Amino acid sequence: MSATLLGVSGLTKRFGGVAAVNGCSFQVDEGTITALIGPNGSGKTTAFNMITGYLPADSGEVTFAGRAVKRPNPTRLYRAGLTRTFQQARVFPGLTLLENLTVAISQPWRTLLRRNVAARDRERALTLLEEFGLERLGDRPAGELSFGQRKLLEFATVLMGEPRLVLLDEPTAGVNPVMVEQIERHVRELHARGLTFLIVEHDMHLVMRLCNPVIVLDGGATIKQGPPAEVQSDRAVLDAYLGT
C-alpha cells in the first residue's frame, strides 16, 4: 500500500462571502500521477496556491511527507521536495535558458545577481535542457521562446531541486497537440523514475489515460476520488463536470 505523500484536510478559502475552496480534503499517494479536475471556478488553482504557500488558507491542514505544513512557504517547500508550475509559465525572459534553470536553486535569493554557476548545477541544467529538447537554445534569452517552449522550460526548471512531488497547473493549456504529446511523455518518463505528480488539467482524454487516481472538485469541495473508470461513471461527477 502506497504511503500518503501529500494530505489536504478541510482546506477553506473565502473571498468576501464566496467560498472559493470549501472544506476541501484529499490525498496524493507516493508514486502516483494524480489528477485534480473540476468545472471552472471549482477551486483547483486556489487549492494549489494554498498548498504551495502562494495564498494563505482561512482554515484546514496540509501535510507533506508525513509532516504538518504549518505555514506553507514556496521556498521551504521547494527545499523539502514539493514544487509546482503555473498556468502561465513563469520564466525570467531576460535570462538565458541555462540561467533560468540554475537560478531556480539559488539560495539565498540574492545569488540571483550572480552569473557564476556551480559545476554540478550547470551539469544538471544542461542534462535537463537536453531531456526537454532545449539544449540548442541554452544560451538564448528565455524571452525568445514560444509559449509551448516556455512551458517546457518551466517544467525543466522545477526539476532542478530534484523534487519528490510536482504540481502541474494546466500543463497542456494553450499548446499544440505535438507539445501535449511531449509533455505527457515527460510526465510518464519522470514518473517511471519515481517522481509523484498532482496535475490540474482540463483535457479529459489526457487525464483519463494518464492519471490514477482522479480527484474531482465541485463548489470548492471534493466530491470524488478514485480510479478514472469509477470517476467517469459517478453520477455526481457527471452532473457537476462532464455535463451528462
N, C-alpha and C positions, 0 to 999 in steps of 0.2 A: 504493500500500500504506500502511495507517494506521500511525502511529508508536505504540509502546507507551507509554502514559501511566503505568500502574501495573504494576510487576513484583513478583511474590512468588516466592521461591525457597527451598525447603527449610524452610519455617516450621514450627516444632515447639513445642508447649507440653504439659507433663506436670503433672498434679495427683496427687501421690503416685506410684503405679505406673501410673496411667492416662494414656494419651496422648490428650488432647482434640483436638490437631492434630498430625499425624504426617508431617513432610516434605512439607507442602502447597506446591504450585507452580502458578502460573497467571499470566496476564497480562490486562490490560484495555487495549484499544487506544483511542486518542483517537477521539471521535466515535461511540462505541457505547453501546448500552444493554445491558449485560452482566448476566446473572443468575448468582447463586451459590445452587445448590439442593443438597438432600440430606436424608436422613431425620433425625428428631430425634436430637440427640447426635452429629451428623456433624462438628461443629466450625465451623459457619458463623459464628456470633456470636463465638466465641473468636477466629477468624481476623480478623474485623472489629476486635475490641478490640486485637489485637496490631498490625495495620496502622495504626490511628489513635492508638496510644500510650496506650490505657487499660489495657493489660496487657502486661507485658514478655515477650518471646519467650525461650524457652530457647536457640533457635538459628534460623538462617535469615536471609535478607536481604530487604529491601524497597527498591524504587526508585520514585521518583516524578518524572515529567517529566525522566527521564534522569539523575537524581542519586540516589546511595545515601542512604537514610534511616538513619543510624547508630543513633540512639536516638529512635524516634518519639515526638513530643510533640504533644498535641492543639492547643495554641496555635500552635506553629510551623508545623504542617501547615495549619492554618486560614489563616495568613498566606500560605503558599505556594500555596494554592488547592485543598486537599483537606479536605473536611468531611463530616459524617455526621449521620444521625438515629438514634434508638434505638427498640427495640420498644415501650417505654413512653415516650411523648413527654415530653421534658424541657423544661418551661417554668417561668417564675417566676410562681407563682399570684398573688402579691401585687402584681405589676407589671401595668400596662396592656399591651394587645397592642402598642401603639406602642413602649412602653419595652422590651418583650421583644426587639423587633427591633433597636432602637438599641443596647442593651447588648451585643448579640452581637458588635459590632465595637469595643467599648470596650477600649482598651489604654493603659496597664496596667489590671489588673482593679480597682484602687482607684477608677477612674472610675465603677464601678457605683453608687457612692454619690451621684453627681451626677444631678440631674434636668434640667440644661440639655443640649439636643441640638443638634448642628451642623445647619445648614440643609440641607446636602447629604444627611446621614444621614436627617433627617426626611423629606425628599422621596422618597428611595429606599424608606424604610419604608412610607410612605403608598402608593406605587406598588405595592409587593408586597402590602400588605393588600387593595388594590383587585383585583389579579390573582387573589388567592385567595378573593375574596368575603367578606372580613372587615372591610372598611373601616368599616361602620356600628358595629362593636364596638371600634374602635381605642382608645377612651378607657375601655373597661371592663377590670376585672381579668381576667387570664387564667384565674384560678380559677373563673370563671363559665362557661367554655366546656364544651361537650360533649366526649366522648372523641375523636370524629372531628374536631371543630374544633381541638382541641389538636394533633392530627396535622398538620393544615393549617398551624397557626401555627408549629410546629417546622420544617416543610418550608420555609416562607417565611423563617424566621429564618436557616437555614443558607445562604440565598442572599444575605444581606446583604453578605458579603465578596466577592461575585462570583467564586465558585469555578470551577475547571476540571473537578473531579471530585467528585461527590456520592455517598456510600454511603448507601443507604436500607436500614434493617434492619426487614424485615416491615412495609412502609408501609401495607398494607391489612388487617393483622390486627385483628380485632375491630370493623371498621367495616361499615356497611350498604352494599348494592350501589350506591346513588347516590353515596356517598362514594368507593367504589372507582373508579367512572367518573370522578369529579372528579380523583382522584389520578393515574389513568392519563393523563387529558387534560393535566394539568400537566407530567407527565414528557415526553410527546410534544412539547408546545409548547416546553419548555425545551431538549430535545434538538435540535429543529429550529433553535434559535438557537445551537447549538454546544456545549451542555453534555454532558459524558460522565457516565454513571451505572453504578454497580455495585449490584445490588439482590439482597438476600436476601428470598425470597418463597416462601410455601407454596402459593399459588393457582396451580396449574399451567396453568390456562386463560389466566390473565393472563400468566404467564411466556412461554408458547409464542406468544402473539400480539404481545407487546410487545418481547421481548428477543432479541438475537442478537449474540454467541454466548451459549451457556448452559454454565456450569461446574458439574460435579457432584462433590460430596464424599461420601466414604463412609469411615467409620473414621478421619476426620481427614486423609485424603489425597485428592488429585484423581484421579478415575477417568475423567473425560471432559471435554473442552472442544470445542465445535463448534456448528454451526447447530442450531436447535430440532428440525428433522425428523430429523437424524442422531442427536441425543441420544435422541429418543423411541424410536428403533429399535435402540439399542445394548443388547445383552444384559446387560452388566454393570450398566447403569443400570436396566434393567427388573427385574433381580434385586434390586438394592440399594434402589431407591427407589419405583418405580412399582408394585411388587407383582404383576407378571405373569410 
